[in-house]
């Protein structure tokens, strides 16, 4: 490794040898950047409000956000259009190697998800902290 022509590494090795350090390891730095979006919904997710959420999906896509945590704890109504918007968002993020994770579904919404077997498709969490783990 000492014979490599990478000037930056050569300077590091010379500096280590100057300090009397002859046993050293090579450390290669990799940058991993994960951009996570976090949204909190309040009120209804239905045919009238779903377009606003779809706009957020598009905004996140334009900004390179591939992972989203969606807090639905304060969503008091969810209809089929709202559900299809969530499914479309999940597909959109997964197509880019990310995911859409749902937090705090109310019992009525959770029942709908279980009935439609969407709890097998979406990752559902009780807290945002749990949802963020593993991204």
N, C-alpha and C positions, 0 to 999 in steps of 0.2 A: 504494500500500500504506500509505502514511503516513496516509491519510485514513480507514483502517479504525477501527472503534470498539473493537477488541479491546484492552482496557486493558493486558494483559501485553505485547503487541507495541508499543504506544505507549510504554510505559515503557522498553523496550529501545531503540527508535529515539531517544528523547529522550536517553538515556544515551550513545548513540553520538555524537549530534550535539554533546553537551556536551564530549565528548573530541576534537572536531574531525574526527570521522570522518563524511564525507558519502557515501562510496561503500560500501555494504554490501549484503549479500544477505539474503534471507529464508531462514531455516532452519526447516523444519517437522519436528517430532519425531513419529515414529510408534513405538509400542511393539509389538514383535513378541516374543511369548513362545512358545517351543517347549519343551514338556516332554517329555523323553526318559527312558524307563525302561530300565534295564540289569539284566539277569538272567543269572546263571550257573547252569547245570544241572550236576549231578554224579550219575552213576549211570545208572539206567534211565529211559527215557521210554516207558512202555507203558500197558496198560490199568489197572494199579493206581496208577500215579503221575500219569497225565495229568490226573485231576480236580484235583490240586493246582495244576497249571499253568493250567487253566481258571479256577480261583479267582483266580489272579494277573491274568488277562485282565480279569476282572470288577472287581477292585480298581483296576487301572489305569484302566479306563473310568470308574469313579466318581470318580477323581481328575483326570480330564481328560488323561490321558496318551495321546497318539495315536501316538507313535513308540517302538518298542522294539528294543533290541539284545539278542539272545539268544545268549549264549556257550555253545556246545555242545561245547567242546573236551574236557570230561570226561564226556560221555555215551557210555557203552560199549555201550548196547543201545537200539534204536529199533524199535518195531513199528508196525503199521498204525494202531492207536489213537493212538499218539504222533504219527504223521504227520498224521492227521486233526485232532488238536488244534492242530498248527502251522498247518495250512491254515485252520482256523476262526479262529485268532488273527490270521493275516494278513488274512483277509477282514474281520474286525471292525475292525482298525486302519485298513485302507484305506477302509472305508466312512465313516470319520470324517476322511478326508483325511491319514492317517498311513501308517505302514508297519511291518512286522516284518522285521528284518534278522538273518540267521543268521551266526554267527561260529564258525570252527574245527570244522567237521564232520569227524569221523573218516572215514577212507577207506571203511569199510563203509557208513556212512550216506550219504556223498557218492555212492557207487555206486548206492544205492537211489534217491536224488534224481535222478540222471542217467537211470536206467532208467525212472523214472516221469515224466521230463521236468519235474520240479519245479525243477530248476536254471534253467529258463526262466521260472518263476513267482516264485520267491524270489530275492532278492539275497543271494548268498553271499560272505562275506568271510573273509580269513585273520586279520584283527586287528580289535579293537574300534575302534581309531583310524580304520581305513579305513571301517568301518561307520558311524561317526558323521559322517563328511564328507558333506555334501549334505543333511543334515536341516535 
